[in-house]
């Protein structure tokens, strides 16, 4: 089984949601990291 971006997004979203519930301050960092990664993928810097 190959693990691609489509398979990882639900897991990452679930983990991020749980972390935000316990540590609300993490929301800023999680959103920032998510946006940076999505931007890099959109620019084809990360394949």
C-alpha positions, 0 to 999 in steps of 0.5 A: 500500500502506498501512502500519499497526500490524500491518505495522510490529510484525514489523519493529520486533520484528526491529530491537529483537531485533538491537539487543538482541543487540549492546547488551544494555543497550538491553533496558530502554529498548526494553521501556519504550518498547514498553510506553508505545506499546502503552499509548497505543494502547490508550487511543486517544491515538495513532490 
